[in-house]
Amino acid sequence: MGRQACTLQFCTISYNWNDSITTFLEFLMAKKIIITGASTGIGAETSRMLAPGNEIIVHYYSSKGPAEAVAADIEKAGGKAHLLQADLSKSDECERFVAECAKLFPVVDVLVNNAGGLIRRQPINELDWDFMIETFALNTFSTMKVTSLCVPLLEKAEDPVIINMTSIAMRHGAPSATLYGASKGALDTFTRGAATELAPKKIRVNAVAPGVIETPFHEKVSTPEKMKSFKENTPLKRNGRARHIAQAVKYLIENDFMTGATVDVNGGLFMY
Ligand SMILES: NC(=O)c1ccc[n+]([C@@H]2O[C@H](COP(=O)([O-])OP(=O)(O)OC[C@H]3O[C@@H](n4cnc5c(N)ncnc54)[C@H](OP(=O)(O)O)[C@@H]3O)[C@@H](O)[C@H]2O)c1
């Protein structure tokens, strides 16, 4: 009851009392969701899937136009969208980003740490220090920092959950993407540690490990021939779509007994 009363206090700040009581109840039910890297690919599709009845911070880095389109789709689907830009590979930008999130959402229900990517394919014998830092800053430190700063916002929610986007590359590497796989592997370990450490605060922490998913990610780093060979090597003989990953994220939000789990969604390309 204490928590509900607290939520009501926030409502009195921003709710338009000219709207109906039904709208007010919907406002109370809406989950406050932060999705990083929501401008394109998996983050965009996840935003669209979670839109009905929810309020979403659509984070983007450089793709402002696509992020605006995602925000418009959220509103069309009956949700509410806020756009925030930040380079999450930088510590001070993570701080600014979460401070801006906190102004919009004093209580956060869901944090989807999705921003990331394979900067370029680089063989192990050509790795240099700056590239190692750059890769881990984008894929690992960004999520660790944003998560750390969001804990005080999440712990005030009823069933708070964090979902981290890892990768099949952490399972068995990927062609010239060993460093990227390692950065996601660290994130997977972080997920389980955070799940244990944050359980007393009732914060659940899970991960999704996508296989090969057709998004702008591969437009930059995989040739059409490589995409074809991924398909042929996958037992289901096809690559995945962003919606396959969005469905896993939605499931992890809804299932309140899941924490410390990594859900592999890869058409059978990796099986334990
Ligand atoms: N597609 C796959 O096959 C696959 C497989 C395994 C894991 N994943 C993971 O899934 C996640 C989403 O990837 P995707 O496939 O949807 O690719 P994507 O369409 O390229 O999306 C990447 C997102 O990350 C954001 N981003 C890039 N650099 C950033 C930075 N410095 N600071 C903040 N945000 C930044 C991008 O923002 P802007 O566009 O606005 O710059 C974009 O929204 C990534 O973590 C990726 O590693 C993808």
PDBQT file of the ligand as one rigid body, heavy atoms in Angstrom, charges set to zero:
ROOT
HETATM    1  N1  LIG A 301      21.145  -8.469 -35.007  1.00  0.00    +0.000 N 
HETATM    2  C1  LIG A 301      21.774  -9.512 -34.503  1.00  0.00    +0.000 C 
HETATM    3  O1  LIG A 301      22.015 -10.531 -35.208  1.00  0.00    +0.000 OA
HETATM    4  C2  LIG A 301      22.209  -9.512 -33.061  1.00  0.00    +0.000 A 
HETATM    5  C3  LIG A 301      22.697 -10.720 -32.543  1.00  0.00    +0.000 A 
HETATM    6  C4  LIG A 301      23.087 -10.765 -31.221  1.00  0.00    +0.000 A 
HETATM    7  C5  LIG A 301      23.002  -9.646 -30.424  1.00  0.00    +0.000 A 
HETATM    8  N2  LIG A 301      22.533  -8.470 -30.946  1.00  0.00    +0.000 N 
HETATM    9  C6  LIG A 301      22.483  -7.308 -30.057  1.00  0.00    +0.000 C 
HETATM   10  O2  LIG A 301      21.194  -6.748 -30.086  1.00  0.00    +0.000 OA
HETATM   11  C7  LIG A 301      21.268  -5.350 -29.762  1.00  0.00    +0.000 C 
HETATM   12  C8  LIG A 301      20.490  -4.556 -30.786  1.00  0.00    +0.000 C 
HETATM   13  O3  LIG A 301      21.100  -4.728 -32.043  1.00  0.00    +0.000 OA
HETATM   14  P1  LIG A 301      20.279  -4.688 -33.418  1.00  0.00    +0.000 P 
HETATM   15  O4  LIG A 301      20.473  -5.974 -34.082  1.00  0.00    +0.000 OA
HETATM   16  O5  LIG A 301      18.917  -4.203 -33.193  1.00  0.00    +0.000 OA
HETATM   17  O6  LIG A 301      21.174  -3.622 -34.233  1.00  0.00    +0.000 OA
HETATM   18  P2  LIG A 301      20.922  -2.097 -34.623  1.00  0.00    +0.000 P 
HETATM   19  O7  LIG A 301      19.656  -1.985 -35.380  1.00  0.00    +0.000 OA
HETATM   20  O8  LIG A 301      22.190  -1.653 -35.232  1.00  0.00    +0.000 OA
HETATM   21  O9  LIG A 301      20.687  -1.357 -33.211  1.00  0.00    +0.000 OA
HETATM   22  C9  LIG A 301      21.746  -0.931 -32.401  1.00  0.00    +0.000 C 
HETATM   23  C10 LIG A 301      21.236   0.156 -31.477  1.00  0.00    +0.000 C 
HETATM   24  O10 LIG A 301      22.324   0.539 -30.603  1.00  0.00    +0.000 OA
HETATM   25  C11 LIG A 301      22.418   1.960 -30.618  1.00  0.00    +0.000 C 
HETATM   26  N3  LIG A 301      23.787   2.421 -30.408  1.00  0.00    +0.000 N 
HETATM   27  C12 LIG A 301      24.862   2.216 -31.204  1.00  0.00    +0.000 A 
HETATM   28  N4  LIG A 301      25.933   2.868 -30.704  1.00  0.00    +0.000 NA
HETATM   29  C13 LIG A 301      25.524   3.504 -29.580  1.00  0.00    +0.000 A 
HETATM   30  C14 LIG A 301      26.173   4.339 -28.625  1.00  0.00    +0.000 A 
HETATM   31  N5  LIG A 301      27.455   4.672 -28.715  1.00  0.00    +0.000 N 
HETATM   32  N6  LIG A 301      25.418   4.801 -27.589  1.00  0.00    +0.000 NA
HETATM   33  C15 LIG A 301      24.123   4.481 -27.492  1.00  0.00    +0.000 A 
HETATM   34  N7  LIG A 301      23.453   3.707 -28.343  1.00  0.00    +0.000 NA
HETATM   35  C16 LIG A 301      24.161   3.222 -29.386  1.00  0.00    +0.000 A 
HETATM   36  C17 LIG A 301      21.935   2.382 -31.998  1.00  0.00    +0.000 C 
HETATM   37  O11 LIG A 301      21.533   3.754 -31.939  1.00  0.00    +0.000 OA
HETATM   38  P3  LIG A 301      21.518   4.733 -33.228  1.00  0.00    +0.000 P 
HETATM   39  O12 LIG A 301      21.108   3.899 -34.413  1.00  0.00    +0.000 OA
HETATM   40  O13 LIG A 301      20.502   5.758 -32.846  1.00  0.00    +0.000 OA
HETATM   41  O14 LIG A 301      22.891   5.284 -33.379  1.00  0.00    +0.000 OA
HETATM   42  C18 LIG A 301      20.797   1.410 -32.229  1.00  0.00    +0.000 C 
HETATM   43  O15 LIG A 301      19.611   1.902 -31.676  1.00  0.00    +0.000 OA
HETATM   44  C19 LIG A 301      22.760  -5.019 -29.700  1.00  0.00    +0.000 C 
HETATM   45  O16 LIG A 301      23.188  -4.991 -28.354  1.00  0.00    +0.000 OA
HETATM   46  C20 LIG A 301      23.420  -6.168 -30.434  1.00  0.00    +0.000 C 
HETATM   47  O17 LIG A 301      24.724  -6.388 -30.009  1.00  0.00    +0.000 OA
HETATM   48  C21 LIG A 301      22.133  -8.377 -32.248  1.00  0.00    +0.000 A 
ENDROOT
TORSDOF 0
